[in-house]
């Protein structure tokens, strides 16, 4: 198939004038395309075009923007097969997961098309009878979006849809590992004023330039903690707004009240939460805390289910896990496993390449006996690895869950409502899933506590992330106030 390799700037498709980016298929290790990175001059042009478009787009009534956003959703759905194949080619995950991502993107546009119509502020009580006070929410202006490779379209659309719905224009950069699927959606924005959406291929240099660009009013970023901190500092230097979704090390707590049938469900749910997209999900469950009385049975069920998963060609029906995105990513995950084993952990299953001579395959791993100080229990892994730790009770589980500087998501399995509510209240994470791991909701805010981020995506909170609040105080009478000078 042919690949779109041009950037979208001011409504026109143009070749990137910067260095060439090679796009690898992680299943075959074949270079499938070369994409020209945008130059810094092209970034300036994209910002210029976005700035020129922000007045007309920002002033357009939400009722008029809504059908245009619905149109983008329709265009994405019509390209599902093409986009799913592109993402699987770039990322290596099963085709069914990529097709799901396209639908989630379309649904997000449909959601924000309607949510943005419901309010643009509020009326607040005046302090005198002759006054009228309102809060008006306005777009920031030009939003810069910096997007990772693991969900290249979804994590773009979680920024792009609310930013557009709020009346902003956008300059977006996908990861250099996965530019093809993003560039392929350029035609979905054909109904918008030219310059409203600009898509630039590029690596770290372009991302850094977006973060510090004086013409960009807000930066929305998803990626690592270290890079997110650099983005935040660059934006802070010019007082630009930021929305940062960074790393995670999500806990998965299994209580001893779930029963035999619940234990099997929790094992299968845990494997899905740990291995989805080969564990390359910001909310992957990366540390399991299981109560001692059911620990052995849970580990056995988890291992058996893990061994039943099909690792193979992501384009073949029935494949559960494909390769990881790159040799470097596989090496990082396997390195944490090997370090933990060297320190005394037991690798119960996984760790091989599933018999593939080519491709960045890593058989999903289950470990026990991991030392508490090991990176596998403390640093983000971003791979198909599940370390399982016994705990005495819920007190210990919550203490361990809260014991790191991450706080993106957390999962709990329990039939006890009191335990569930306690976890919702006490676990310091932006999303807490009870008995249903990793389920997102367009209407529910997504983001992290602590080092996992600043701000929220999705929901009305996600819309407000791309709006400024303005207080308008109107007095219908022109008169001297009694509290003015002279005080005597």
N, C-alpha and C positions, 0 to 999 in steps of 0.2 A: 504494500500500500504506500501511497505517497504521503509525505509528512509536510505540514505547514511549518516553515522555519523562519517566517518573517515576523517582525514586531508590528504591533498596532500602535500607530502614533497619529493623533488628530484625525482618526477615521480612515487612514491610509495604511496599507500593508507595505512595510519597507524592510529591506535587508539590514540586519544589524551591522554596524560599521566597526565593531570591536573584534576582539579575539574570537576564534571559532571554538564552540563548545561541542564536544563529542558526547553523544547520548548512547549509553550502553544498554543492551538487553541483559538483565542480570541472570536470566535462565540460560542463555547461550554464550554470554560474554562477548557477543558480537556488537560492533558499533553500527547502529541502525540509522543514524542521522547525524548531521553536523549543523549546528545552529550558530548564527552570528550573534555574538553578544552586542547589546546596545552600547554605543559609545557614550561618554559623559556629555558630549554635545547633543546626542539624541535624547538623553535624559532631560537636558535643559529644554529641548524642543517639546517633549511630551508634557513637562510641567507647564510650559507656556500655553500649549493647546488646552490643557485641563483648566488653567486659569481663565482662559478666554471663554470656555464653555460653562464655568461655574455660575455665572450670573443668570443665564437663561435657564439652566437646569435647576438651580437653587430656587428660583422664583416660580417655577412651574408648580401649580397646585397639585397636591398629592393625588387628587382624584384623576388628574391627567397623567401623572407618572405611573399610576397603578397599572393601566393596561399595557404600558411599555414593559414594565417589570414582569407581568404575566407573560408577555410575548417572549421574553428571554427564557422563562421556564419552559414554554412550549418548544422553543428552538433547541434547548438542551435535551429535552425528551426525544425529539426527532433525531438527535445525533447519538442516542444511547449506545448503539452497537459500535459506532466508530470511536467514541470517546472511551468506552470500556476497553476496547482492544488497545488503544493507545496507552492507557494507564497501565494495563497489564504488561505491555511491552516495555514500559519504562521502569516499573516498580517490581514486577515479578510476582504479584499476588494473583490469586485465582480470579478468573474472569467474572464470576458471579459477584464477588465483592466489588469489583470495579463498576459493574452495572448498577449495583445498589448505590454506589457513591453518586452516580449521575442523577438518579432519582432523588436522593437527599438534597442535591444542589437545586434541582428544579423546585422541590417542595419549599426550600428556604426562600426562593424568590417569590413564590406564591404567598407565603406567609407575610413577608415584609411588604409586598404590594398592598395588602389589606391593612396591616397593623399601622402603617404610616398614614392611613386615611382617618384613623380614629381620633387623633389629637395632635396638636402642635404646641401644647402648653396648657395653662390652666388659669382660671380667674381666682384671685385670692381676696380675702376680706380687706376692705380699705380701713384706714384709721380714722377717717372722718366721713360724714354722710355725703359730702360733695365730691368725693374722690372715687376713682375707678382704677383698680390695679390688676395687672395681668402678668403672667410669666410666659414669655414666648421662647420657643426652642428653635434655633437656627442652625444650619449646617456650618461645619468648621470651614469648609472651602475645598481645598485639594487634599485628598487623603492618599498617603503612600502605603501600599500593602506589600509586605515581604512574607513570602509563603514557603513552607517546607515541602519536602518531597513525599512524605508518607501518605498524605491525602491531598494531592496537588490541587484538585478542583474544589473539594469541600471546604478546605481551610482558606481558600481564596474567597469562595462565595459567602462564607460566614462573615467575612469582612465586607465584601463587595456589595452584597444585597442590602444590608442595613445602611451602609454608607450612601448608596444611591438613593435608597428610600428616604433618607434624611435630607437629600438635596445636594450631596457632595459630588464632586468629580474625583476620578481615581487614576493613579499611576501605580501599576502592580508589577511585581517581579516574582516569577516562580523560581523554585530551586534550579540550579544548573544541572541537577540530576534528572529532572522531570519537566523540561520546558514544553514538550510537544503537545501534551493534552491541553495546557493552558493556551498556547498559541492557536490551537485548533478551535477554540470557542470565540475567536474574534468576530466571526460573522453573526453571532448571536446578539451583538450590540449594534447591528446596522441600523436599527430603528431609533437609536438615541442620537442626540445632537453630536456632531463630530467633536472628538476631544473629551467627551464625557468619560469614556473608559480608554485607557492606554495600557498596553501589555508589552513589557520589555524583558527580553531574555538577558541573562547576566549572572555573574557570580558575586563574590563578596564585595568587589569594588563598587558595583552598581547598588547593592544593598546599603553599603555605608554611605554612598552619595545620596540615596533617597533619605536616609535617616537625618542627614545634616543639611539637606537642601533648603535654602531660605524660602523657596516658593511652596513648600509642602507644609500644610497647617496641622496635620495629624498623621502619626505613623502607627499602623497596626501591624503587629509582628507575631509570628508563631515560630518557635525554634528553641535552641538550647538556652540555658541560663546565661552562659558566658556571652553569647552573641546578643541576647536580649538586653543584658546590662549595657553593652556598647551602644545598642540602638537607643536605649533610654537616656544614656548620658549625652549622646549626640542631639537628641531631641530637646533635652532639658537645657542644653547650652543656648538654645534660642526660644525656649519656653513654648515649644510645640507640644500639642497634646499627644499622649501615647496610650496604646492599648497593647499589653504584652502578655502573651500566653507562652509560658516557658516549660521547663522540664517537669517531670513527675517521677514518683517512685511509689505507685499506688499500693496500699495494703488491701488484702482480701481476708476477711475474718469469717471463720466458720464456727458457729456455736454448737454446743452439744445437745440442743433441743430439737434438731431438725428431723430426727428419725431416720430409719434405714433408707426409705425412698428419697427423702430429702438429701441424704448424704450423696447418693448417686447423682442427683440433679446438681448439687453444689460442686461435685467433681467435674461434671461435664461443663457447667457454667464457668468454673474456674479455668479449665483448659481453654475455653473459648476466649475468656478475658485475658489470658496470658499469651495466647498464640495467634490471635486475630492479626492478619497482615504480617505474619511471621513475628509477632510481638513488637512490631514497629508502629505502635500507637502511643500517643502521649499519655493516655489513660490506661495503658496495659497494666494488668495486675502483676507486680514484680516482686511481691513478698507476701507469703501466705501464713496466716496465724490461725492455727487449728487447735481447739481445746483438746487436752491430753486424753480424755476418755474416748474420743473418737479418732484420734490421730492416726493410728495404724490402719484402721479401716478406710479412712479418707485417702491416705497416701496410696494404698493398694488400688482403690477405685480410680484415682487420678492417673496412676501409672498405666493401668490397663487401658483406660480410655486414650491416653496419649499414644500408646503403642498401636492403637487401632486407626489412627489418623493417616490419611494418604498424603505423602509428600511426593510431588511430581511436577510435571509440566503444567504451568498455570493456565494454559489454554485448553487443557484436556478436561472434559466433564468429570466430576467426582474428585478432583484434586482439592484437598483441604488446605495444604500449605505449599506455597511455591518457594523460590529462593529469597534470600534477603537482597536488599537493593544494591549492595556493593561489597567488594572484598573487605574494605575497611570496616563496614558496619558488622559484617560477620566476624571479623577478627576481634573487634571490641567485645562483642557478646561472648564469644568462645573464650577470650582471654579472661573474663570475669569468672567463667565456669572453671577453667583450669586453675586459676589462682585459688578459688574456694576449695577445690579438691586437694590441692597441694597443702592447704591449711587444715585438712581433716574432714571436709565434707564428703558425702557419698553421692556419686552420680548414679541414680537408679535406672535411668534410660536416656537415650539421646546423645547428641554431641558429634555424630558423624555427618557424612555428606549424603546419606541416603543412597549411596551407590552411583551418584552422578559424577562423571569425570569433569564436566564443565558446569558452570553455574554456581552461584553463591548459596548453595543449599546448606542448611543446618537443621539436623533432626531435633525436634523439640525436646528440651531437657527438663528433668525433674531431679531435684537434689534435696537431701536432708542433711542435718548436722552441719549446716553452714555456720561458721563462727560469726558472732554478732558484729565484729569489726570488719568483716570482709566487704569489699566493694559491692559484691552481689546483693547485699542487704542494705547498702547505703547509697550507692550511686546509680543513676539511671543506666539500665542495660540496653533497652530498645532492641530486644531480640527474643526468640521463643524459649524463654527460660523461666522455670517456676521453682524457686526455693521455698520449701515448706517447713515451718517452724512450729513446735508444740508450745502451747501456752496453758497456764493453770486455769485462768478464768478471763472474764471480759475486762476486768480492770487491767490485767497485764496486756491484753490485746490492744486496748485503746491507748495505753501508755506507749507501746511499741509503734502503733500506727502514727501517733503524734510526735514520735521521737526524732524525726528528720526535719530538715529545712524545706521539705516539699509539702505541698498540700493541694494537689490538683483534683484527684478523685479517690474514692474508697468504696469498697464493696463489703456487704455483710450478709451472711445467710443466717436467719433465725426465724423461728415460729413465735417467739415471745415478743409481743408488742412493746412491752416495757424496755426490753433490750434494744429493739429497733429504734425507738424514740430516743433512748439514751445515746445511741451511736449518732443519730442525726444531730443531737445537741452537742456532743462532746468531741466527735472526730473533726479535726481541723482540716477540712477539704472543701473545695468549691462545689463538688458534686458528691453526694452520698447515695449509693444505690443499695436498696434493700431487696435481696432475692431476685434481682434482675440486672446483671452486670452490663455496663457500658451502653445503656440505652439512652440516646439523646432525644431531646424534645425541642423543636424550634421555639416553643414558647417559654422554655426554661433557660435561665442564664447559665453560661459555661465559662469557667475561668478558675484561677487558683488562688490559694492562700500562700503566704510566705514567699519563698523563692520561685514558686510556680507561676507567679504572674501578678499583673496589675490590670484591673478592669475586667469587663465581662463581654462575651459575645453571646448572641442569640437572645430571645425574649425582648421585652421592652427595654431592659438594661442594655442590650446590645445596640438598640436603636439610639438610646441616649449617649452611648459611647461616641457617637458621631454627630452630636448636637451640642451647641452652647446654649445655656439658659440666660435669658435676658429679662430683667424686671422692668416693666413699664408702669410708671406711677403718674396718673392723670388726675388733675384737680379741675373740675368744671367751673370753679369760681376763681376770678383774679382778685385777690384781696390780701391785705396785710395780715400776717399771722401774729397772734398775741405773744408767741415765744421769741419773736425777733428782737433785735436791738431797738431801743435802749432797754436794758434790763431794769433800770431804775424807774 
